[in-house]
Every structure is written in C-alpha cells, then in structure tokens.
C-alpha cells in the first residue's frame, strides 16, 4: 500500500450538526482552516530568542533546562511527517462557523473532491 493512501482522510462536503446559534441540527458545510505560521509579531512566545534574554537564560551558571542541552542538530530527533489540519464547519442557515476542538494529524484531508494539504 502507498504512503499517500495511508495518510489520507475522507470527509463529506456536507454534514448535519448541532448549531449553537440556531439551537437545532442543521446542514453544515465542511472546510479546512488556514495553516498558521510563526511570526515576528509575538517575539516573547515560548522558544523566542528575546524571551530568553528577558528571562536571563543566556548567561550565568547552573541548569538552564532545555537550553542546557545540545542543539537539536546534534541530537537524534525525528521530525514529524504530517501536519495538523483544522476542520471547520459552517452552518448553512445562519452562516456561523465552528471549528473542531482538536485538529486532525494527517497528510491530507479529502472533502468531497477537494484535497486539503
């Protein structure tokens, strides 16, 4: 079996779900969320260089947690093959959108005919 067949998930174009705004089960259109990337607008996020400076983790003695270890290039770390894809449901009656609480880790999601990578 090919790897592309293993990491593929098929979803219908439309499904019936409970809408919180309409307060009843209505037809929902299935879609995928846009992939977000890390940006320079949040420099103090975890793993940011300026956060290290702010916390004083660049100088001094003693254990600095994960920053005391060798860089990942020297470690035998395996990178993930797939990405998390968020599934979004849009109500056909009131046009409100609700996402799934947990994103699905898969190579691709097929919604009807459309393929989201």
TINUBA-173800 format. One record per residue (C-alpha): x, y, z; residue in one letter. Coordinates in steps of 0.1 Angstrom, whole numbers, always signed. Layout:
TINUBA-173800
<site x="X" y="Y" z="Z" resn="A"/>
...
***
This chain:
TINUBA-173800
<site x="+0" y="+0" z="+0" resn="X"/>
<site x="+12" y="+35" z="-8" resn="X"/>
<site x="+20" y="+60" z="+19" resn="X"/>
<site x="-4" y="+86" z="+4" resn="X"/>
<site x="-32" y="+61" z="+8" resn="X"/>
<site x="-24" y="+56" z="+45" resn="X"/>
<site x="-22" y="+92" z="+55" resn="X"/>
<site x="-55" y="+104" z="+38" resn="X"/>
<site x="-88" y="+111" z="+54" resn="X"/>
<site x="-121" y="+114" z="+36" resn="X"/>
<site x="-148" y="+138" z="+48" resn="X"/>
<site x="-182" y="+146" z="+32" resn="X"/>
<site x="-189" y="+180" z="+17" resn="X"/>
<site x="-219" y="+185" z="+39" resn="X"/>
<site x="-230" y="+170" z="+72" resn="X"/>
<site x="-257" y="+175" z="+98" resn="X"/>
<site x="-245" y="+190" z="+131" resn="X"/>
<site x="-259" y="+209" z="+160" resn="X"/>
<site x="-257" y="+247" z="+156" resn="X"/>
<site x="-254" y="+267" z="+188" resn="X"/>
<site x="-269" y="+298" z="+172" resn="X"/>
<site x="-299" y="+281" z="+156" resn="X"/>
<site x="-303" y="+258" z="+186" resn="X"/>
<site x="-311" y="+228" z="+163" resn="X"/>
<site x="-295" y="+204" z="+139" resn="X"/>
<site x="-288" y="+220" z="+105" resn="X"/>
<site x="-267" y="+212" z="+74" resn="X"/>
<site x="-231" y="+223" z="+78" resn="X"/>
<site x="-205" y="+228" z="+51" resn="X"/>
<site x="-171" y="+211" z="+58" resn="X"/>
<site x="-139" y="+230" z="+52" resn="X"/>
<site x="-103" y="+233" z="+64" resn="X"/>
<site x="-87" y="+260" z="+85" resn="X"/>
<site x="-58" y="+280" z="+70" resn="X"/>
<site x="-24" y="+269" z="+82" resn="X"/>
<site x="-8" y="+294" z="+106" resn="X"/>
<site x="+29" y="+300" z="+107" resn="X"/>
<site x="+51" y="+316" z="+133" resn="X"/>
<site x="+56" y="+353" z="+130" resn="X"/>
<site x="+78" y="+380" z="+144" resn="X"/>
<site x="+48" y="+398" z="+159" resn="X"/>
<site x="+50" y="+376" z="+191" resn="X"/>
<site x="+87" y="+376" z="+200" resn="X"/>
<site x="+81" y="+366" z="+236" resn="X"/>
<site x="+63" y="+334" z="+227" resn="X"/>
<site x="+79" y="+301" z="+240" resn="X"/>
<site x="+111" y="+294" z="+223" resn="X"/>
<site x="+117" y="+330" z="+212" resn="X"/>
<site x="+152" y="+344" z="+214" resn="X"/>
<site x="+141" y="+377" z="+231" resn="X"/>
<site x="+122" y="+357" z="+257" resn="X"/>
<site x="+155" y="+340" z="+267" resn="X"/>
<site x="+171" y="+374" z="+271" resn="X"/>
<site x="+142" y="+387" z="+291" resn="X"/>
<site x="+143" y="+358" z="+315" resn="X"/>
<site x="+181" y="+359" z="+317" resn="X"/>
<site x="+186" y="+324" z="+304" resn="X"/>
<site x="+216" y="+333" z="+282" resn="X"/>
<site x="+243" y="+339" z="+309" resn="X"/>
<site x="+252" y="+327" z="+343" resn="X"/>
<site x="+259" y="+292" z="+358" resn="X"/>
<site x="+236" y="+263" z="+366" resn="X"/>
<site x="+210" y="+243" z="+348" resn="X"/>
<site x="+190" y="+262" z="+322" resn="X"/>
<site x="+165" y="+234" z="+315" resn="X"/>
<site x="+161" y="+226" z="+278" resn="X"/>
<site x="+186" y="+253" z="+269" resn="X"/>
<site x="+214" y="+234" z="+287" resn="X"/>
<site x="+212" y="+205" z="+262" resn="X"/>
<site x="+229" y="+202" z="+229" resn="X"/>
<site x="+212" y="+218" z="+199" resn="X"/>
<site x="+187" y="+196" z="+181" resn="X"/>
<site x="+211" y="+193" z="+151" resn="X"/>
<site x="+234" y="+172" z="+173" resn="X"/>
<site x="+206" y="+151" z="+188" resn="X"/>
<site x="+189" y="+122" z="+171" resn="X"/>
<site x="+155" y="+138" z="+169" resn="X"/>
<site x="+129" y="+126" z="+144" resn="X"/>
<site x="+107" y="+152" z="+127" resn="X"/>
<site x="+70" y="+147" z="+122" resn="X"/>
<site x="+59" y="+136" z="+87" resn="X"/>
<site x="+24" y="+151" z="+89" resn="X"/>
<site x="+9" y="+184" z="+100" resn="X"/>
<site x="-23" y="+191" z="+120" resn="X"/>
<site x="-52" y="+202" z="+98" resn="X"/>
<site x="-81" y="+220" z="+114" resn="X"/>
<site x="-116" y="+211" z="+103" resn="X"/>
<site x="-142" y="+239" z="+101" resn="X"/>
<site x="-180" y="+235" z="+100" resn="X"/>
<site x="-201" y="+264" z="+86" resn="X"/>
<site x="-239" y="+264" z="+92" resn="X"/>
<site x="-259" y="+268" z="+60" resn="X"/>
<site x="-288" y="+286" z="+78" resn="X"/>
<site x="-270" y="+313" z="+99" resn="X"/>
<site x="-235" y="+311" z="+83" resn="X"/>
<site x="-218" y="+308" z="+117" resn="X"/>
<site x="-185" y="+289" z="+116" resn="X"/>
<site x="-173" y="+265" z="+143" resn="X"/>
<site x="-140" y="+246" z="+143" resn="X"/>
<site x="-133" y="+212" z="+157" resn="X"/>
<site x="-117" y="+214" z="+192" resn="X"/>
<site x="-87" y="+192" z="+181" resn="X"/>
<site x="-70" y="+194" z="+147" resn="X"/>
<site x="-65" y="+161" z="+129" resn="X"/>
<site x="-29" y="+149" z="+122" resn="X"/>
<site x="-29" y="+136" z="+87" resn="X"/>
<site x="-11" y="+142" z="+55" resn="X"/>
<site x="-42" y="+153" z="+36" resn="X"/>
<site x="-79" y="+156" z="+41" resn="X"/>
<site x="-103" y="+150" z="+12" resn="X"/>
<site x="-135" y="+169" z="+14" resn="X"/>
<site x="-157" y="+155" z="-14" resn="X"/>
<site x="-134" y="+161" z="-44" resn="X"/>
<site x="-113" y="+189" z="-30" resn="X"/>
<site x="-79" y="+179" z="-13" resn="X"/>
<site x="-65" y="+199" z="+16" resn="X"/>
<site x="-28" y="+195" z="+23" resn="X"/>
***
